[in-house]
Amino acid sequence: MDRLTSMAVFVRAVDLGSFAAAADALGLSGPMIGKHVRFLEERLGVRLINRTTRRQSLTDFGRAYYERCRVVLAEADAADALAADQLSEPRGKLRVTMPVHFGRRCVTPVLLALTQQYPALELDLSFNDRFTDLAEGDYDLAIRTGVPEDKGGVVARRIARQRMVVCASPSYLERHGRPQQIEDLSSHHGIIYRRSGRIRPWLFPRQDQPAAEVTPANRLRLDDLDAIADAAATGMGLAWLPYWLIRERIETGALVLLLPDQRVFLYDAYALWLQTPHLPLKVRLAVDSLASALPGLMT
């Protein structure tokens, strides 16, 4: 008899609680279920199930063997699914949670292009700057910026690096002058990003040292990047923002890039998913597409 098939029959008999229930579920006879279990017992030389006319119960060894069989069968299914993926296309619902602006402006166009390429793929997107537990939220994928938490059972892959730049409107610079180096920022007004009650400092790389942290004097603290860019464009202060977000404002002259000789901080974006023996094709293609397309949008 085939050992893997007998393992599957054994696991089903344990899960359903009786040989009769397993026989109905698998379309086999009761005696055939017993034959598969006896095959395993004879091969192992150990009893797996104690059976009476009224009930069955796992032996201590049977309980441990059952758990290992479940792992083996799951790996076998994953291997089969991997092969099937090579012959199929992504389908079904892909649930993704992502930051509002980065998600809407950068991630969503890539995923929409993916659905155009694969008509059987569905999208269920959530735009939220709060951190969401992948397991509790039932998401396939989370897109997050900044250093991801070192959390067990979660895989993270960097998909983009955002160039963070300091900018201001021409009207602000006319009134307050132009900073020439990061030390000058302390004498200027800043428009600060604040999320979850925490003010985020501006970061500037230094050679062989941790990034310098700067928090200019501020009276505007916002949790919306577009709103910060709008406030900066009206002359309310300096802003530290990802270049992709303000590119059009720079091109039209609404904002001016500052500190051109200062190295820019690269604020990373990651795709996160729950660790699994077999990553579904829809998730793998989405992550690969984002990692391929997003770097070009960051320049």
C-alpha positions in Angstrom: 0.0 0.0 0.0 1.1 3.6 -0.5 2.4 5.0 2.8 1.3 8.6 2.1 -2.2 7.5 1.3 -2.4 5.4 4.4 -1.1 8.4 6.4 -3.9 10.5 4.9 -6.5 7.9 5.8 -5.2 7.6 9.4 -5.3 11.4 9.9 -8.8 11.6 8.6 -9.9 8.7 10.8 -8.5 10.5 13.8 -10.0 13.9 12.8 -13.5 12.4 12.3 -13.3 10.2 15.4 -14.2 6.9 13.7 -13.4 4.5 10.9 -17.0 4.7 9.7 -17.0 8.5 9.4 -13.6 8.4 7.6 -15.0 5.8 5.2 -18.0 8.0 4.4 -15.8 11.0 3.9 -13.2 9.3 1.7 -15.6 7.0 -0.2 -14.0 3.8 1.1 -15.3 0.8 3.0 -14.9 0.5 6.7 -12.6 -2.5 6.4 -10.4 -0.6 3.9 -9.9 2.2 6.5 -8.8 -0.4 9.0 -6.5 -2.0 6.4 -4.7 1.3 5.9 -4.2 1.8 9.6 -3.0 -1.8 10.1 -0.5 -1.3 7.3 1.0 1.6 9.2 1.0 -0.2 12.5 2.7 -3.3 11.0 5.2 -1.2 9.2 6.1 0.8 12.3 5.7 -2.2 14.7 3.7 0.0 17.1 0.0 0.3 17.8 -1.5 3.6 16.7 -5.1 3.3 17.8 -6.8 1.4 20.6 -10.1 0.1 19.2 -13.1 -1.4 20.8 -16.6 -2.0 19.5 -17.8 1.3 21.0 -14.8 3.7 20.7 -11.4 4.3 19.5 -8.5 6.3 21.1 -5.0 7.2 20.1 -2.1 5.6 21.9 0.6 7.9 23.2 2.8 7.0 20.2 -0.3 7.3 17.9 -0.9 10.9 19.0 2.8 11.9 18.3 2.7 10.1 14.9 -0.6 11.8 14.0 1.0 15.2 14.6 3.9 14.3 12.4 1.7 12.9 9.7 -0.2 16.2 9.5 3.1 18.0 8.9 4.1 15.5 6.2 0.8 15.8 4.4 0.8 19.6 4.6 4.3 19.6 3.0 3.1 17.2 0.3 0.1 19.4 -0.4 2.4 22.4 -0.6 4.7 20.6 -3.0 1.7 19.7 -5.2 0.5 23.3 -5.1 3.9 24.6 -6.1 3.8 22.4 -9.2 0.2 23.5 -9.9 1.2 27.2 -9.7 3.6 26.7 -12.5 0.8 25.6 -14.8 -1.8 28.1 -13.7 -2.4 31.8 -13.0 -3.2 33.7 -9.8 -6.8 33.7 -8.9 -9.1 34.5 -6.0 -9.1 37.4 -3.5 -5.8 39.1 -2.6 -6.3 41.1 0.6 -3.7 43.9 1.2 -3.4 46.5 3.9 -1.2 49.6 3.2 -0.4 53.2 4.2 -2.8 55.7 2.8 -0.6 57.8 0.5 2.1 55.4 -0.4 -0.6 52.8 -1.0 -2.8 55.0 -3.1 -0.1 56.7 -5.1 2.5 53.9 -5.5 1.2 50.4 -4.5 -2.3 50.5 -6.0 -1.3 51.2 -9.6 1.0 48.2 -9.6 -1.7 45.9 -8.2 -4.3 47.2 -10.6 -2.0 46.4 -13.5 -1.6 42.9 -12.1 -5.4 42.4 -12.1 -5.5 43.6 -15.7 -3.0 41.0 -16.6 -4.8 38.2 -14.6 -8.6 38.5 -14.9 -9.2 35.7 -12.3 -7.4 37.8 -9.6 -9.5 39.9 -7.2 -8.3 42.8 -5.0 -9.5 43.8 -1.5 -7.4 46.8 -0.4 -7.4 48.6 2.9 -5.7 52.0 3.3 -4.7 52.6 6.8 -1.6 54.1 8.5 -2.1 52.0 11.6 -0.2 48.8 12.0 -2.4 45.8 11.4 -1.9 42.3 12.7 -1.8 40.1 9.6 -3.4 37.1 11.3 -6.1 39.1 13.1 -6.9 41.2 10.0 -7.0 38.1 7.7 -4.7 39.9 5.2 -2.6 38.1 2.7 -0.1 41.0 2.5 0.8 44.1 4.4 2.8 47.1 3.0 4.6 49.1 5.6 7.2 51.8 5.7 10.1 52.1 8.1 12.0 49.3 9.8 9.6 46.3 10.3 9.2 44.7 13.8 11.2 41.5 14.3 8.1 39.4 14.7 8.1 35.6 14.7 6.1 34.0 11.9 6.2 37.1 9.7 8.4 37.4 6.5 9.5 40.9 5.3 10.9 41.8 1.9 12.0 45.3 1.0 10.2 46.5 -2.1 11.3 50.2 -2.3 13.5 52.9 -0.8 12.0 56.4 -0.5 14.3 59.4 -0.9 13.5 61.8 1.9 14.2 65.4 1.1 13.8 68.8 2.8 11.7 71.3 0.9 10.0 74.7 1.3 8.0 77.2 -0.8 9.7 80.1 -2.5 7.7 82.5 -0.4 9.0 80.9 2.9 12.6 81.1 1.7 12.1 84.8 0.7 11.0 85.6 4.3 13.3 83.3 6.3 16.3 82.6 4.1 17.6 79.3 2.8 19.3 76.7 5.1 22.7 75.6 3.8 23.3 72.7 6.1 21.4 70.5 8.6 22.6 72.6 11.6 20.7 75.6 10.1 17.4 73.7 10.4 17.1 74.5 14.1 16.5 78.2 13.3 13.6 77.4 10.9 10.0 76.4 11.4 9.2 72.8 10.5 6.0 71.1 9.6 6.2 67.8 11.5 4.7 64.4 10.8 3.1 62.9 13.9 1.5 59.5 14.1 0.1 57.6 17.1 1.1 60.5 19.4 4.8 60.3 18.4 6.7 63.0 16.6 8.9 61.6 13.9 12.4 63.3 13.7 14.0 64.1 10.4 16.9 61.8 9.6 20.1 62.5 7.8 22.8 59.9 7.0 26.3 60.3 8.5 29.5 58.4 7.5 30.0 55.4 9.7 27.6 56.7 12.3 23.9 56.5 13.1 21.7 58.9 11.2 21.5 62.4 12.7 18.0 63.2 14.1 16.7 66.7 13.7 13.4 68.1 15.0 13.0 71.7 14.0 10.9 74.1 16.0 7.3 73.4 15.1 3.7 74.5 15.7 2.2 72.4 12.9 2.1 68.6 13.6 0.1 66.6 11.1 -0.5 62.9 10.5 -1.1 63.3 6.7 1.8 63.6 4.3 -0.2 65.4 1.6 -1.4 67.9 4.1 2.2 68.6 5.2 3.1 69.1 1.5 0.2 71.5 1.1 1.1 73.4 4.2 4.7 73.7 3.0 3.5 75.0 -0.4 1.6 77.8 1.3 4.7 79.0 3.0 4.1 77.6 6.5 7.5 76.1 7.0 10.1 73.5 5.9 9.0 69.9 5.3 10.8 66.5 5.2 9.0 64.3 2.7 9.4 61.5 0.3 10.5 62.8 -3.1 7.8 60.9 -5.0 5.1 62.7 -3.1 6.3 66.2 -4.0 7.8 65.6 -7.4 5.0 67.5 -9.2 5.2 70.4 -6.8 8.9 70.6 -7.4 8.4 70.6 -11.1 5.8 73.3 -11.0 7.9 75.4 -8.6 5.4 75.3 -5.7 8.2 73.7 -3.6 12.0 74.0 -3.7 14.5 71.3 -2.8 16.9 72.3 -0.1 20.3 71.0 1.1 21.3 69.6 -2.3 24.8 68.6 -1.0 23.3 66.6 1.9 23.0 62.8 1.5 19.3 61.8 1.5 17.9 59.3 4.0 16.3 56.3 2.4 13.1 55.4 4.1 12.4 51.7 3.3 9.1 50.1 2.4 8.4 46.5 3.0 6.0 43.8 2.0 5.1 41.5 4.9 3.3 38.2 5.0 2.7 35.3 7.3 5.3 32.5 7.1 3.9 29.5 5.3 5.4 26.3 3.7 4.0 27.4 0.4 3.5 31.1 -0.5 0.4 31.4 -2.7 1.0 32.3 -6.3 -1.1 35.5 -6.0 1.0 36.8 -3.1 4.3 35.9 -4.7 3.4 37.6 -8.0 2.2 40.7 -6.1 5.4 41.0 -4.1 7.6 40.4 -7.2 5.6 43.0 -9.1 5.9 45.6 -6.4 9.7 45.0 -5.9 10.2 45.4 -9.7 8.0 48.5 -10.3 8.3 50.6 -7.2 12.0 51.6 -7.4 11.3 53.3 -10.7 8.6 55.4 -9.0 10.8 56.6 -6.2 13.3 58.6 -8.4 
